[in-house]
Amino acid sequence: MSWLNMLGPLEWAILGSLPGLLVALYFLKLRRQPLVVPSTYLWTKTLEDLHVNSLWQRLRQSLLLLLQLLLLLFVILAVLRPGCQGTDLVGDRFIFLLDHSASMSATDVEAGTRLDEAKRKISQTIERMKPGDSAMLIAFSNRAQVIQSYTRNKSLLKKKLESVEQTERGTDLTEALTAASGLANPGRTSTEETDIQVADSLPAKLLIYSDGGVNEIPDFSLGNLTPEYFPIGGLEPPRNAGFTAFALSDESGADRRMELFAQLRNSLDTGRTVNVSLFVEGKLFDAQAEIQLDPGQAKGVSFDLTALAGSIDQPQQLKLQIEEPDDYLQDNVVYGILNPPRPAKLLVIGPGNDYLKVALQTEAIVRQAEVRFESRNFLETPEYETDAALGTFDLIVYDDCTPAKLPQCSTVFVGRAPPGDSWKFGPRQFPTVIANFDQSHPLMNSLQLLKLSIVESAPLEPPAGATVLLESTDGPLMALAPRESYQDLVISFPLAELQENGEFSINTNWPSQLSFPLFVQNLVSYLSGGARYFTTEVSSPGSIVRLRVPPTVEQIRITNPANQMETLRRGSDQSFSFSGTERAGWYDARAEGKKELELPFAVNLLDPRESDLTVRDKLEIGHEEIAGQRSIEPARTEFWRWLVILALAVLLMEWLVYNRRLAM
């Protein structure tokens, strides 16, 4: 039982004086009427008056006084608003947001995992819903899924809640909030007949169950949603050290070394020592013992794979593993694929530009690709038509020439536009002043173009979705655009032009600069794949992996880490796109019956935010700070209404008693 004070000191002083004033009214001086009576009768009546004027006799014989005092007591109690904590929830429409991202698999709680703990709390909240309440359930990781639309069926809600499974994805609350906002006030939330129909905009309470490992969402408007955040996780700092980065160097350096790099991070507030082992095809290859990690420290580890890389002739499965268990096991293992080198096939068609030939015959390019040079006349041969249609080459460079149609591979066009209407060239401009270039793109990596000079150039208009890499004051000069499963790079200015007298006229000083061979090397590595040993470390759970195979392949068989098989066919863009990357591990991809087309890849989360198991005590949504609370606040059950009803009943009884005495 609890009380809520509704009056100030002055009001209480006035209300508290009323019982005393009421009693005092019954002890006012009696008015006696003079009468002549026998003396014996006089003494009897006098004794009776003395008894009546005593306090106890007065109270015992006055029913009206007792009723009036009882009325004041009920009024005073009603003003105090007595009540107690109830079991019903505040509100009648609820949206449960359940985080089932990778970090929710942490075991720093009593009820198994954080996801199990969140389910338990939501189930308790559902049980406390009133019969007329409705709720929906949305599960989210880096994407949102409506598990159950609005319904009053608590059994159905709890059944759908238990069906939510743990994922290995990262966390992003944006899509979940968008889904909640869109479904909070719909005209109809589902096609199921059992779901609640909502015609008008109605407020809803948004209950978020998560460990809080999400980005801030500053531009989101909650509208009619009233958010409440319930942090899920242990009260003690979680124990976790895991991998947050993984990469494999290529062997293009002079020493031709191959190294594997990984980054470890300790999210515990105390130091920790871990042991890391490297397995190749399930066998221990190397290990590093007693790696000391300070609180919150990130430290790199490396393994020399030079001897292994030089001797393999088929893909090798790599696995890095932290031997010591902790509260979060998903970042204790990282997977990779070490592929043997396969020289890329390049075709260069043009008038015979010596600058381009020299750049494509460096030692770094020779180790990565087999380069073939042909004249412009080769475009008219049946051999070219067959090779272009079958995708024989990984990359074709068209230097100052254009084919009749685009080939089944990635392309580079220098000084000319690709066939078709997707790319447009403007009139040539003289002189050309460089305005900007995108140094963050892999094609422009490590390039310095401040001293680049161009005599004439044609500003180009790339298709939608293209990435502009180099711009002049007149417009884009270089852009990269996707085409089905390939990419087309267009450079709108020629390096050198063949004149009628058979001599070349130089149009730019770029070939004489160090940045030009670096650009050509980036081009070969990025657009053709190059002949690098590599791992697939950028694919994360839930991402789409695109596989490049020759046009003759119609389908690919993919086996996931759970040994489940899926047959993949070409999409509308003629590429093979695989979206079933829900689990971290190795994926085997191959064309049926053709060993040489084996294309395995690996999937890893490698998310520092997921590895940081710290439970956040607040969320920031739309410039609003939402403090976390460990339990939901139930509705308060108050009794003042019943006291008012009792006071009215007493008042009615007092009125009846008073009127009955008057009638007697």
Sequence and secondary structure as in RCSB ss.txt:
>XXXX:A:sequence
MSWLNMLGPLEWAILGSLPGLLVALYFLKLRRQPLVVPSTYLWTKTLEDLHVNSLWQRLRQSLLLLLQLLLLLFV
ILAVLRPGCQGTDLVGDRFIFLLDHSASMSATDVEAGTRLDEAKRKISQTIERMKPGDSAMLIAFSNRAQVIQSY
TRNKSLLKKKLESVEQTERGTDLTEALTAASGLANPGRTSTEETDIQVADSLPAKLLIYSDGGVNEIPDFSLGNL
TPEYFPIGGLEPPRNAGFTAFALSDESGADRRMELFAQLRNSLDTGRTVNVSLFVEGKLFDAQAEIQLDPGQAKG
VSFDLTALAGSIDQPQQLKLQIEEPDDYLQDNVVYGILNPPRPAKLLVIGPGNDYLKVALQTEAIVRQAEVRFES
RNFLETPEYETDAALGTFDLIVYDDCTPAKLPQCSTVFVGRAPPGDSWKFGPRQFPTVIANFDQSHPLMNSLQLL
KLSIVESAPLEPPAGATVLLESTDGPLMALAPRESYQDLVISFPLAELQENGEFSINTNWPSQLSFPLFVQNLVS
YLSGGARYFTTEVSSPGSIVRLRVPPTVEQIRITNPANQMETLRRGSDQSFSFSGTERAGWYDARAEGKKELELP
FAVNLLDPRESDLTVRDKLEIGHEEIAGQRSIEPARTEFWRWLVILALAVLLMEWLVYNRRLAM
>XXXX:A:secstr
 B    S HHHHHHHHHHHHHHHHHTTS          HHHHHHHHHHHHHHHSHHHHHHH HHHHHHHHHHHHH
HHHHT  EEEEEEESSSEEEEEEE SGGGG   BTTBSHHHHHHHHHHHHHHT  TT EEEEEEESSSEEEEEEE
ES HHHHHHHHHT          HHHHHHHHHHHS S S S TTS    S   EEEEEEE      BTT   TTE
EEEEEE S SS    EEEEEEEE  S STT   EEEEEEEE SSS EEEEEEEEETTEEEEEEEEEEE TT EEE
EEEE HHHHTT SS EEEEEEE S  S  TTSEEEEEE     EEEEEESS  HHHHHHTTSHHHHHHEEEEEE 
GGGGGSHHHHHHHHHT  SEEEEES   SS  SSEEEEESS  SSSSSEE   BSSB EEEE TTSGGGTT   T
T  BS B  EE  TT EEEEEETTEEEEEEEEETTEEEEEESS SEEE TTS EEE BSGGGSTHHHHHHHHHHH
HHH TT      S  TT  EEE   TT  EEEEE TTS EEEEE  TTS EEE    SSEEEEEEETTBGGG   
EEE    HHHH     SEEEETTEEEEB SS  EEEEE HHHHHHHHHHHHHHHHHHHHHHHH 
